[in-house]
Structure formats: C-alpha cells, structure tokens
Amino acid sequence: MQPFEQAFNAWLQKNISEEKNPRRRELLKKGLGHGTTEFLRLVWYPAIGNLKDLYPEWEVHDFNNGYRYLDLAYMPHGAKGGIEIQGYGSHARDLDVRRFKDLCWRHSLLALDGWTFLPVAYLSIRDEPKKCQQLILSFVGKFITTETPSHLSWLEAEVVRFSRRKLRPITPLEVASHLHISDRYARKVLYSLVEQQILVVANGKKRARTYKLNLG
C-alpha cells in the first residue's frame, strides 16, 4: 500500500485535473479541511487501503436551484454515499437555530435524492480512530462486496464481509444462520480466522462468545 501522503496528493490532483465545474475545481485548489484530511489519514485509508470512488467537495443541488458541497462523496458504480466531518465548534457548540434548521434540511434533501448520509464527528476521528474504521467498513459494505485475502475459503471470506457490515462483535449463531451451516461448523470457521489473526475474540475466556475484526 502506498504511503498516505503520496496516495492523497495523487488523488487530490486527479480530482482537480478531471473537474470541469469551475466552482468545485477552485474549491479543490484551496485544499481540503483539516478534519477531512485527518479522517482520510486516520480512518479511511487504513481501513480501505485506497481512495478509489471517493470525491472531495462534491457538488449537489438542492430544491431551490442552489448547490451545496459534501465533504466527501463515495460513489462506486453510481451509488450515492455522502460523508461529512462534523467539527465540534461549528456543528454543536456554536450551532444557532437558523443553522440547525439548515443542517436538518440539508440531510433531508440528500436522503430524498437517494444519498446514504454518514456524519462523522471530528472528536471521534481524533479519539476513536479504530471505532471509526469499523464504521467505515460497514458503510462501504452497503455499496460493494469488499475484497478479502485471496487465500481465504469462500466461507471465511463471507464471514469477514459479514463482520465488516456489523458495528458490533458477531456470534457463532449469527454466522451459522447467515451461512446456513451448523453452530459447530461456524465456530470452526471463526477459530480459523482467529488463528490467521483476521478476527479476534471480543468476549469470552474459556469459550469464545463473540468475535470482531482485528484492526491492529
């Protein structure tokens, strides 16, 4: 995997060079905000490993013939995923009534236009990057079948995908139901993934009860 700075600079320049809309192109030339850059550095890039299908400062139209910008748009195969980094000062502590109503309208209009919208708090990026990585794996899993290590069996690969879609540890019974296999066989697959250090035991000492992705 490329170092983040190298991948980030190449990705941003590609977006600038390919953009025909002068408004968005000028925005991109000014650079991305600190929160967005930190999100990509600490959360998205470590979790996903690339910046493919991700577009910064993406322009969207509202119902009043105006336009707004998403911090990041994730659009694999024409999907509509929107990510916004919520800074504490601007989105919580200093939020007045007018801005609060406008924020609600913004989210409503995006939802009506078919966007899956994901707000991420900057404080969570800073304080809980691993938790945010799990969130992003689940978000991406809504749009695409994410890649898994090539050496995994199809059952192991599907367990990894299943775990990525959840925002909590998974149980052997859930895996058994999802894959239509026995509880005993589900545990065997989970144990194999733990041995390969892809999953870790989240709860249970003598007998593992729940499992989660090993995010390092």
Secondary structure by P-SEA (a helix, b strand, c coil): cccaaaaaaaaaaaaaaacccaaaaaaaaacccaaaaaaaacccccccccccccccbbbbbccccbbbbbcbbbbccbbbbbbbbbbcccccccccaaaaaaaaaaaaaaaaaccbbbbbbcccccccaaaaaaaaaaaaaacccccccccccaaaaaaaaaaaaccccccaaaaaaaacccaaaaaaaaaaaaaacccccccccccccbbbcccc
